[in-house]
Amino acid sequence: MFLILAIIVLGALRYFEVGPFADLSWWWVVGMMVLAFIWFEFIERMLGLDKRKAHESLQKAREERVKKTFNK
């Protein structure tokens, strides 16, 4: 998520030509986008982070169902 926020901020600073970012090449923004794509499509899957997030959400839903069932 940090990478996406950095891309948005860097893109906005470059677009509005704020301070030292006015002379920054657009290739830096494009490079960060490519890095984000590689991270979310390949590296996150290799590390299993996508499945862990899905497992945590399923576990939370299961716990809520159990609480709802037994707390009647």
Secondary structure, 3 states (H helix, E strand, C coil): CHHHHHHHHHHHHHHCCCHHHHHCCHHHHHHHHHHHHHHHHHHHHHHCHHHHHHHHHHHHHHHHHHHHHHCC
